[in-house]
């Protein structure tokens, strides 16, 4: 059994060996046939060809570093011209440190061994990328007719170039690539477009220039002019520009110089900014984040339509911060520095700002892809001037803040730190100036002031008038000025002081509350505009003062001229050097030149100096002016005649005597010292006079200060002394100096004297 199996295995092995032999023999014969056929079909080498090879490779090595390698799939060497034709050429460039992975590919190139130059005349593909980058992350260029220099490794062409990189593309005429410097130069007519990264809607950045140099070590594009950059509605032009790219070849920073200008335009408006230098920074997505303009910065914007406006600005530097909204960039704020001047004209109203530094904030317009001016703030001392058909104003302060509405109209203005303001209503109106520590104003859409609030050591001045207070408010709607806290109003006529003073500039009405004190400067009050009470006392030479709890009156307006009035109420008191008057209420009428005191009226006056009293004469002392004190229910005073009439039960007294009556008329005139003094007193109705122990009664009593005498008349004039003696007559006249009594009975005079 075992012998049969061994024989069977031997037969199988012999058959397999024979089969293998036949297969090998067939393959061998077939290969000979193929080789024979090839040999038969290969043409003869032309006489001009010196040598052909199936491959060509050349490398340049410096030290241990391979700089580049040239490889071709086939090389043909020609006898004439000492040149070679390379097919399917690939040039790999590694850089001085081996960190590059650049390549140049062409279908057919000529090679000159003596110079080492390679010229490729067909389409040439150039790829520039880092050795660590993935394929497609670098820059791809396509051109034709290039020259590769063996010694320098430079690649150049004068033909049109098309370039592509991540989210970007471009064209140019002519190229030079220097692998040693790692720079790529596009020689003429450069056009580039860079798409934003991310999913936002930021528009592409379009660049054009006369030439471009790509400094790969710095990832920097340097454009020679004239340069033009466009993104969305903004266009930048300049003499030259540098654009730094990030590692993903997206814009990171751009610097334009040489008469740089940014222009923005849309259907309803346009604007531009000019500067010697403009720098822009971009986000990773390619959107603008910041623009800085330097050197004689000037800008202008115009809007059309119903709310059209024109804005101009100038400074030494302008920095604009951009914010992303809905995938696009828009201005958020701007900072202007160095001799800043900003002006805007809209609807016939001009606004001007000057300062050394200005911060401007923008806000998006609801429902629209644009922004509006929201706020402007000086970062140091500044001035704002507003001029319109109805009002002119100028405000200076250590810091100013302005707010604007959706039509870019000024609606609010704030100031702090030594505020100075000047304003007037209309071109011919008097200018009102003021100073304060802080200032706040609200404005109407037309540019007119609605309200003004000033605080901290407020001082006003207008047309000869002055005012001070801790706080002041002005309202255009009510045409009122309200002063609070140690308030004072003053002009050539006088001064009004109170805790709170309110003045209506149209009607001239004034109201004062809390410790009111009004002072009038005698003759200086004549014809003065503030004289709400001054006209009632302006014929006096002496200063006059009035105090009360409250006061209302007129006099701060031309419309009140000739018809002014004033009412002082609540502990009212009027005084000057020769007298005083107290009452519950003291009221003045300018047209009548009259003053009226009502309720608990009390007065005190100096009389004219006369020959002297009996008492002083006996003592041999010098006569001095006497003081008269008067009490009544009401007192009226006429300044043009110097007459004062007391009514409602009068009591008058002095050191010489007392008078009581239903009414008392006092006449004042200048005394020997030039001051207004009591000249004559006339009592009527139930007259009673007490003097030096004597009592006189009559219906009428008259006192002549200069002569020092009393005259009783009317009814039954009677004069009685302490001893019970009495004298009657048609009139009784007695003298203070010597107690002499003159009795007149129906025309006959009789003199009586009592020692």
C-alpha positions in Angstrom: 0.0 0.0 0.0 2.7 2.4 0.9 4.6 1.6 -2.3 1.5 2.4 -4.4 1.1 5.9 -2.7 4.7 6.7 -3.2 4.6 5.9 -6.9 1.4 8.1 -7.3 3.1 11.1 -5.6 6.1 10.7 -7.9 3.9 10.9 -11.0 2.2 14.1 -9.8 5.5 15.8 -9.1 6.8 15.1 -12.5 3.7 16.5 -14.2 3.8 19.7 -12.2 7.5 20.2 -13.0 6.8 19.7 -16.7 4.0 22.3 -16.6 6.1 24.8 -14.9 8.8 24.4 -17.5 6.4 24.9 -20.3 5.0 28.1 -18.8 8.5 29.5 -18.2 9.5 28.6 -21.8 6.4 30.4 -23.1 7.1 33.6 -21.2 10.6 33.6 -22.3 9.7 33.3 -26.0 7.1 36.0 -25.6 9.5 38.4 -24.1 12.0 37.8 -26.9 9.2 38.5 -29.4 8.3 41.8 -27.6 11.9 42.9 -27.5 12.4 42.1 -31.0 9.3 44.1 -32.0 10.5 47.2 -30.0 13.8 47.1 -31.6 12.3 46.9 -34.9 9.9 50.1 -34.2 12.5 52.5 -32.5 13.4 55.3 -35.0 16.9 56.2 -35.5 18.3 59.1 -33.3 18.5 62.3 -35.3 22.0 63.5 -36.2 21.4 66.8 -34.2 20.8 64.8 -31.0 23.9 63.9 -29.1 22.2 61.9 -26.4 18.9 60.9 -24.9 18.2 59.6 -21.4 15.1 58.3 -19.7 15.4 60.6 -16.7 17.2 63.8 -15.6 17.9 64.9 -12.0 20.0 67.8 -10.7 20.3 69.2 -7.1 22.1 72.1 -5.5 23.5 71.5 -2.1 25.1 74.0 0.3 26.8 72.2 3.2 24.4 69.5 4.3 21.3 71.4 3.1 19.8 70.7 -0.3 18.5 73.9 -1.7 16.6 72.6 -4.8 16.2 69.6 -7.1 15.4 69.7 -10.8 13.9 66.5 -12.2 12.6 65.6 -15.7 11.2 62.3 -16.9 13.3 62.5 -20.1 16.2 64.6 -21.3 17.4 65.1 -24.8 20.8 66.7 -25.4 21.4 68.5 -28.7 24.7 68.8 -30.5 24.1 72.4 -31.6 23.8 75.2 -29.0 24.9 73.0 -26.1 21.4 72.7 -24.7 19.0 70.0 -23.5 15.3 69.5 -23.8 13.6 68.4 -20.5 10.2 66.9 -20.4 7.7 66.6 -17.5 9.9 69.0 -15.4 9.5 69.3 -11.7 11.6 71.8 -9.6 11.5 71.3 -5.8 12.8 74.2 -3.7 13.5 73.5 0.0 15.0 76.8 1.2 18.1 77.6 3.1 16.9 75.8 6.2 14.8 73.1 4.6 11.5 74.6 5.8 10.1 75.3 2.3 8.2 72.8 0.1 7.9 74.9 -3.1 7.5 73.5 -6.5 7.6 74.5 -10.2 6.0 72.2 -12.8 6.1 72.4 -16.6 5.6 70.1 -19.5 8.7 71.1 -21.5 11.7 73.1 -20.7 15.1 73.9 -22.3 18.3 73.5 -20.2 21.6 75.3 -20.8 24.3 73.4 -19.0 26.8 76.3 -19.2 24.6 78.8 -17.4 22.4 76.4 -15.5 19.3 78.2 -16.7 16.1 76.4 -17.4 13.4 78.1 -19.6 9.9 76.6 -19.7 7.7 78.1 -22.4 4.4 76.4 -21.9 2.0 76.6 -19.0 3.9 76.6 -15.7 2.4 75.7 -12.3 4.1 77.2 -9.2 3.1 76.2 -5.6 4.5 78.0 -2.6 4.0 76.4 0.9 5.7 75.6 4.1 7.2 72.2 4.6 4.8 71.5 7.4 1.7 72.7 5.5 -0.9 70.4 4.0 -1.4 70.4 0.3 -3.6 73.2 -0.9 -2.7 75.5 2.1 -0.1 77.6 0.3 -0.2 79.8 -2.8 -0.6 78.4 -6.3 0.5 80.4 -9.3 0.1 79.8 -13.0 2.1 81.5 -15.7 4.2 80.7 -18.8 7.6 81.3 -20.3 9.5 81.2 -17.0 13.2 81.3 -16.4 14.8 79.3 -13.6 18.4 80.3 -12.7 20.5 77.4 -11.4 22.9 79.5 -9.3 20.3 81.7 -7.5 17.3 79.5 -7.8 15.2 82.5 -8.9 12.1 81.9 -11.0 10.9 84.7 -13.3 8.5 85.5 -16.1 7.1 88.5 -17.9 3.8 86.8 -18.9 0.4 87.1 -17.2 0.1 85.4 -13.8 -2.9 83.9 -12.1 -2.6 83.2 -8.4 -4.8 81.4 -5.9 -4.6 80.8 -2.1 -7.0 80.0 0.7 -10.1 82.2 0.1 -8.2 84.3 -2.3 -7.2 84.8 -5.9 -5.6 87.3 -8.2 -3.9 88.2 -11.5 -0.8 90.2 -12.5 1.7 90.7 -15.3 5.1 89.2 -14.7 6.6 87.4 -11.7 9.9 87.0 -9.9 10.4 84.4 -7.2 13.6 84.6 -5.1 13.9 81.4 -2.9 16.9 82.7 -1.0 14.9 85.8 0.3 11.7 83.8 0.0 10.0 86.7 -1.7 7.5 86.6 -4.6 7.2 89.8 -6.8 4.3 90.4 -9.1 5.6 93.0 -11.4 2.7 94.9 -12.9 -1.1 95.3 -12.9 -1.8 93.4 -9.7 -5.4 92.4 -8.9 -6.3 90.4 -5.8 -9.5 89.4 -4.1 -9.6 87.9 -0.6 -12.7 86.3 0.7 -13.5 86.5 4.5 -13.2 83.4 6.6 -16.0 81.9 8.6 -19.7 81.9 7.9 -20.3 85.6 8.2 -21.4 88.0 5.5 -18.4 90.2 5.5 -17.7 91.3 1.9 -14.5 90.3 0.0 -11.4 92.5 0.2 -10.4 93.6 -3.3 -6.8 94.9 -3.9 -5.1 96.4 -6.9 -1.7 98.0 -7.4 1.1 98.7 -9.8 3.3 95.9 -8.3 3.3 93.5 -5.4 6.0 91.9 -3.3 5.1 88.9 -1.2 7.6 88.6 1.7 7.0 85.0 2.8 9.1 85.1 5.9 6.9 87.9 7.2 3.7 86.8 5.4 3.6 90.4 4.1 2.2 91.7 0.9 3.7 95.0 -0.2 1.7 96.8 -2.9 3.3 99.6 -4.9 1.0 102.4 -6.1 -1.4 103.4 -7.2 -3.1 101.2 -4.6 -6.8 100.6 -4.3 -8.5 98.4 -1.7 -12.3 97.8 -1.6 -14.4 96.1 0.9 -18.2 96.5 0.9 -19.0 100.1 0.4 -15.6 101.3 1.6 -12.7 102.1 -0.8 -9.1 102.9 0.1 -6.6 104.5 -2.2 -3.0 105.2 -1.5 0.5 105.6 -2.9 1.5 102.2 -1.4 0.2 99.6 1.0 1.5 96.8 3.2 -0.8 93.9 3.9 0.2 91.3 6.5 -1.5 87.9 6.3 -2.1 85.4 9.0 -0.9 81.8 8.8 -4.1 80.9 6.9 -3.4 83.7 4.3 -6.2 85.9 5.6 -5.7 89.7 6.0 -4.4 90.6 9.5 -3.1 94.1 9.2 -2.8 96.7 6.4 -0.9 100.0 6.3 -1.5 102.5 3.5 0.6 105.6 3.0 1.1 108.3 0.5 -2.0 110.4 0.3 -4.2 107.7 1.7 -7.9 108.1 1.4 -10.9 106.1 2.5 -14.1 106.6 0.6 -17.5 105.2 1.6 -20.6 105.7 -0.5 -24.2 104.5 -0.5 -27.5 105.6 -2.1 -28.3 108.2 0.5 -24.9 109.6 1.3 -21.1 109.4 0.9 -18.0 110.3 2.9 -14.2 110.1 2.9 -11.2 110.3 5.2 -7.8 111.5 4.0 -4.5 111.1 5.9 -0.8 110.7 5.3 -1.0 107.1 6.7 -3.9 104.7 7.3 -3.5 101.4 9.2 -6.2 98.7 9.4 -6.4 95.6 11.5 -8.6 92.6 10.6 -10.2 89.8 12.6 -9.4 86.1 11.9 -12.5 86.1 9.7 -11.1 89.0 7.6 -13.5 91.7 8.9 -12.1 95.1 9.8 -11.5 95.6 13.6 -9.6 98.9 13.7 -8.5 101.7 11.4 -5.9 104.3 12.4 -5.3 107.4 10.3 -2.3 109.6 11.1 -1.0 112.9 9.8 -3.3 115.8 8.7 -6.4 113.7 9.0 -9.5 115.2 7.2 -12.9 113.7 6.8 -16.2 114.6 5.3 -19.6 112.9 5.0 -22.8 114.0 3.3 -26.3 112.6 3.4 -29.2 113.4 1.1 -32.9 113.5 1.5 -35.2 115.4 3.9 -32.7 115.1 6.8 -29.6 115.7 4.7 -26.5 116.8 6.5 -22.9 117.6 6.0 -20.1 116.7 8.5 -16.4 117.7 8.4 -13.7 116.7 10.7 -9.9 117.3 11.0 -7.2 116.0 13.4 -3.7 114.8 13.6 -4.8 111.2 14.3 -8.0 109.3 14.1 -8.6 105.8 15.4 -11.8 103.9 14.5 -12.9 100.7 16.2 -15.2 98.4 14.3 -17.6 95.8 15.6 -19.1 92.8 14.0 -22.8 92.7 13.4 -24.6 90.0 11.5 -21.3 88.8 10.0 -20.2 92.2 8.8 -18.0 95.0 10.3 -19.4 98.5 11.1 -17.9 101.4 13.0 -18.4 101.3 16.8 -16.3 104.2 18.0 -13.7 106.6 16.9 -11.0 108.6 18.8 -9.6 111.8 17.3 -6.4 113.4 18.7 -4.5 116.5 18.0 -6.1 119.8 17.1 -9.5 118.2 16.6 -12.2 120.2 14.8 -15.6 118.7 14.0 -18.5 120.4 12.3 -21.9 119.4 11.1 -24.7 121.3 9.2 -28.2 120.0 9.0 -31.6 121.7 8.6 -30.0 125.2 8.8 -28.3 124.4 12.1 -24.5 124.2 12.4 -22.6 122.5 15.2 -18.9 122.9 15.7 -16.6 121.1 18.2 -12.9 121.9 18.9 -10.7 120.0 21.3 -7.4 118.1 21.5 -9.0 114.7 21.8 -12.5 113.5 20.9 -14.3 110.2 21.4 -17.1 109.4 19.0 -19.5 106.5 19.6 -21.8 105.0 16.9 -25.0 103.0 17.1 -26.7 100.7 14.6 -29.7 102.0 12.8 -32.7 99.7 13.5 -33.6 97.6 10.5 -30.7 99.0 8.4 -27.2 98.0 7.7 -25.6 101.3 8.6 -24.7 103.2 11.8 -25.5 106.6 13.2 -23.7 109.1 15.4 -24.7 108.3 19.0 -22.4 110.2 21.3 -19.3 112.5 21.2 -17.1 113.2 24.2 -14.1 115.4 24.5 -11.2 113.7 26.4 -9.9 117.1 27.5 -10.9 120.8 27.4 -13.2 121.5 24.5 -15.7 123.9 22.9 -19.1 123.3 21.3 -20.7 126.0 19.2 -24.3 125.7 17.9 -25.8 128.2 15.5 -29.3 128.3 14.0 -31.9 130.7 12.7 -33.3 131.2 16.2 -30.4 130.8 18.5 -26.6 130.9 18.8 -24.6 129.3 21.6 -21.1 128.4 22.6 -20.0 126.1 25.5 -16.5 125.5 26.8 -15.6 123.0 29.5 -12.9 120.7 30.8 -15.0 117.8 29.4 -18.0 117.9 27.1 -20.4 115.1 26.0 -22.9 115.3 23.2 -25.7 112.9 22.3 -27.5 112.5 19.0 -30.7 111.1 17.7 -31.2 108.7 14.7 -31.0 111.6 12.3 -27.6 112.6 13.7 -29.2 115.7 15.3 -27.7 117.0 18.6 -30.2 116.3 21.4 -28.2 116.6 24.6 -25.0 118.3 25.7 -23.2 117.8 29.0 -20.2 119.6 30.4 -18.1 119.5 33.6 -15.1 121.2 35.0 -15.2 125.0 34.6 -18.0 125.3 32.1 -18.4 128.6 30.2 -21.4 129.3 28.0 -22.5 132.1 25.8 -25.9 132.1 24.1 -28.4 134.5 22.4 -31.9 134.2 20.8 -31.7 135.6 17.3 -28.9 137.6 15.7 -29.7 140.9 17.4 -30.4 139.6 20.9 -28.1 140.4 23.7 -25.6 137.6 24.5 -26.0 135.8 27.7 -22.9 134.4 29.3 -22.5 132.0 32.2 -20.0 129.9 34.1 -20.5 126.9 36.3 -18.9 123.7 37.5 -21.2 121.4 35.5 -23.7 121.9 32.6 -26.5 119.8 31.1 -28.7 120.8 28.2 -31.5 119.2 26.2 -32.0 120.3 22.6 -34.9 120.1 20.1 -34.5 118.5 16.7 -33.9 122.0 15.2 -30.9 122.6 17.4 -32.6 125.0 19.8 -32.1 124.6 23.5 -35.1 123.1 25.3 -33.6 123.1 28.9 -30.3 124.1 30.4 -29.2 123.0 33.9 -26.0 124.5 35.4 -24.7 123.6 38.8 -21.9 124.7 41.1 -21.0 128.4 41.6 -23.2 129.5 38.7 -22.6 133.0 37.3 -24.7 134.7 34.6 -24.3 138.0 32.7 -26.5 139.6 30.1 -26.9 143.2 28.9 -25.6 144.7 32.1 -27.4 142.2 34.3 -25.6 139.6 36.5 -26.8 136.6 38.4 -25.2 134.0 40.7 -26.5 130.8 42.3 -25.6 127.3 43.3 -27.8 126.0 40.6 -29.6 127.4 37.5 -32.2 126.0 35.2 -33.4 127.5 31.9 -36.5 126.4 30.1 -37.3 127.4 26.5 -40.9 126.2 26.8 -41.7 128.5 29.7 -39.0 131.1 28.9 -37.9 130.9 32.5 -34.6 131.0 34.4 -34.7 129.5 37.9 -31.8 130.2 40.3 -31.5 128.1 43.4 -29.2 128.2 46.4 -27.7 131.6 47.4 -29.4 133.1 44.3 -28.7 136.7 43.3 -29.7 138.9 40.4 -28.1 142.3 39.9 -27.8 145.2 37.5 -27.0 148.9 37.6 -30.3 149.5 39.4 -30.0 147.0 42.2 -29.7 143.5 43.5 -32.2 140.7 44.3 -31.1 137.9 46.6 -33.0 134.8 47.8 -32.8 131.1 48.2 -34.7 130.7 44.9 -35.3 133.2 42.1 -37.4 132.5 39.0 -37.4 134.9 36.1 -39.6 134.8 33.0 -37.5 136.3 30.2 -40.6 137.1 28.0 -43.0 138.7 30.5 -40.3 139.9 32.8 -42.1 138.4 35.8 -39.8 137.5 38.7 -40.5 135.3 41.8 -38.2 135.0 44.8 -38.6 132.8 47.9 -36.7 132.4 51.1 -34.8 135.2 52.8 -35.5 137.6 50.0 -33.4 140.8 50.0 -33.7 143.4 47.3 -31.2 146.4 47.1 -31.7 149.5 44.9 -28.9 151.9 44.3 -30.6 155.2 44.5 -30.3 157.5 41.5 -28.4 154.7 39.7 -31.8 152.9 39.5 -33.2 155.5 37.1 -34.0 153.9 33.7 -32.3 150.6 34.7 -34.0 147.5 33.4 -34.2 145.4 36.5 -35.9 148.1 38.6 -39.1 146.2 39.6 -39.2 148.3 42.8 -36.4 150.7 41.9 -38.7 153.0 39.9 -40.7 153.6 43.1 -37.7 154.8 45.0 -35.4 155.9 42.2 -35.7 159.6 43.0 -33.9 159.0 46.3 -30.1 159.4 46.4 -29.6 156.8 49.1 -29.5 153.1 48.6 -32.7 151.3 49.5 -33.1 147.7 50.7 -36.1 145.4 51.0 -36.3 142.1 52.7 -39.2 139.6 52.8 -40.1 135.9 52.8 -41.4 136.1 49.2 -41.4 138.4 46.3 -43.1 138.5 42.9 -42.7 141.3 40.4 -41.6 142.3 36.9 -38.7 144.3 35.5 -36.4 141.8 33.7 -38.0 142.4 30.3 -38.4 145.4 27.9 -42.1 144.4 27.8 -42.4 145.3 31.5 -40.9 148.8 31.0 -43.1 151.4 32.5 -45.5 148.9 34.0 -43.4 147.0 36.4 -44.6 146.0 39.8 -43.2 144.1 42.8 -44.9 142.6 45.9 -42.8 141.7 48.9 -44.7 139.6 51.5 -44.0 137.9 54.7 -42.1 140.0 57.2 -41.4 142.6 54.6 -39.0 145.4 55.5 -37.7 148.3 53.5 -34.8 150.5 54.7 -32.2 153.0 53.7 -29.8 155.2 55.6 -32.4 157.7 56.9 -35.4 155.4 57.5 -37.1 152.1 57.4 -40.5 150.6 56.7 -41.9 147.2 57.9 -45.2 145.5 57.0 -46.8 142.2 56.2 -46.7 143.2 52.5 -45.0 146.0 50.6 -46.0 146.5 47.0 -44.6 148.7 44.3 -46.1 150.1 41.0 -43.6 151.5 38.5 -46.1 153.4 36.4 -47.5 155.2 39.4 -44.1 155.5 41.2 -45.9 154.3 44.2 -45.3 151.9 47.0 -47.9 150.5 49.4 -47.3 148.8 52.7 -50.2 146.8 54.3 -50.7 145.0 57.6 -48.9 145.9 60.8 -47.1 148.7 59.1 -44.2 150.3 61.0 -41.9 153.0 59.9 -38.9 154.9 61.2 -37.5 158.1 59.6 -35.1 160.9 60.3 -36.5 164.4 60.2 -34.8 167.6 58.9 -32.6 169.4 61.4 -34.4 172.4 62.9 -33.5 175.1 65.4 -33.3 172.6 68.2 -35.6 171.5 71.0 -36.2 173.3 74.2 -34.6 170.5 76.1 -31.3 170.7 74.1 -31.3 174.5 74.1 -31.6 174.7 77.9 -28.8 172.2 78.2 -26.6 174.1 75.7 -26.1 170.9 73.6 -25.9 170.7 69.8 -29.1 169.8 68.0 -29.2 166.4 66.4 -31.7 164.9 63.9 -34.7 163.2 65.5 -36.1 159.8 64.6 -39.8 159.4 64.0 -41.5 156.0 64.5 -44.9 155.5 62.8 -47.4 152.6 63.2 -50.5 152.1 61.0 -52.6 149.6 59.1 -51.4 150.9 55.7 -48.9 153.2 54.2 -48.6 154.6 50.6 -45.6 156.3 49.2 -45.1 158.3 45.9 -41.5 158.7 44.9 -42.0 161.5 42.5 -43.4 163.8 45.1 -41.7 162.4 48.2 -45.1 161.9 49.9 -46.1 159.1 52.2 -49.7 158.6 53.5 -50.5 156.5 56.5 -54.0 155.3 57.1 -56.1 153.0 59.3 -55.2 154.5 62.7 -51.8 156.1 62.9 -49.4 156.5 65.8 -46.2 158.5 65.4 -43.6 159.3 68.0 -40.2 160.9 68.4 -38.1 162.2 71.2 -40.0 165.4 71.1 -43.5 164.0 71.2 -46.3 161.7 69.8 -49.0 162.1 67.2 -52.1 159.9 66.8 -54.7 160.3 64.1 -56.8 158.5 61.6 -54.3 159.3 58.8 -50.9 160.9 58.5 -49.2 162.4 55.5 -45.4 162.7 55.5 -43.4 164.8 53.0 -39.7 164.1 52.5 -37.0 166.4 51.1 -33.3 166.8 51.1 -31.8 168.0 54.3 -28.7 170.0 54.9 -26.6 166.8 54.6 -28.2 166.1 51.2 -30.1 163.1 52.5 -33.9 162.5 52.2 -35.4 163.5 55.6 -38.9 164.2 56.9 -39.8 167.7 56.0 -43.5 167.9 57.0 -46.1 165.8 58.7 -49.9 166.4 58.4 -52.3 164.4 60.6 -56.0 164.3 59.9 -59.0 163.0 61.8 -59.0 162.8 65.6 -55.6 164.3 65.9 -53.8 164.1 69.3 -50.4 165.5 69.9 -48.3 165.0 73.1 -45.2 167.1 73.5 -43.2 168.1 76.5 -46.1 167.5 78.9 -48.6 169.2 76.7 -51.5 167.6 74.8 -53.0 169.1 71.7 -56.1 167.9 70.0 -57.7 169.0 66.7 -59.1 167.5 63.4 -55.9 168.5 61.7 -52.4 168.7 62.9 -49.3 169.8 60.9 -45.7 169.5 61.9 -43.0 171.5 60.1 -39.6 169.9 60.8 -37.4 172.7 59.6 -39.1 175.2 61.9 -39.7 172.7 64.7 -43.4 173.7 65.2 -46.8 172.1 65.4 -50.0 173.7 64.0 -53.4 172.4 65.2 -56.5 173.4 63.2 -60.0 172.1 62.4 -62.7 171.3 64.9 -61.8 172.8 68.3 -58.0 173.0 68.5 -57.0 172.7 72.2 -53.7 172.6 74.0 -53.5 171.6 77.6 -50.6 171.1 80.0 -50.1 169.0 83.2 -51.3 171.8 85.4 -54.8 171.7 83.8 -54.3 174.9 81.9 -55.6 174.8 78.3 -55.7 177.0 75.3 -58.1 176.9 72.4 -58.3 178.9 69.2 -59.0 178.8 65.5 -55.5 177.5 65.1 -52.8 176.7 67.7 -49.1 176.9 66.8 -46.5 175.8 69.3 -42.7 175.6 68.9 -40.5 172.9 70.2 -37.5 175.1 70.8 -39.0 177.5 73.4 -42.5 176.2 74.3 -44.0 179.3 72.7 -47.7 178.9 71.7 -49.3 181.1 69.0 -53.1 181.2 69.3 -55.1 182.4 66.3 -58.8 183.2 67.1 -60.8 184.1 64.0 -57.9 186.0 62.5 -56.5 187.6 65.7 -53.1 186.2 66.8 -52.2 185.9 70.5 -48.9 184.7 71.8 -48.7 182.7 75.0 -45.5 181.5 76.6 -45.1 179.1 79.5 -41.9 178.7 81.4 
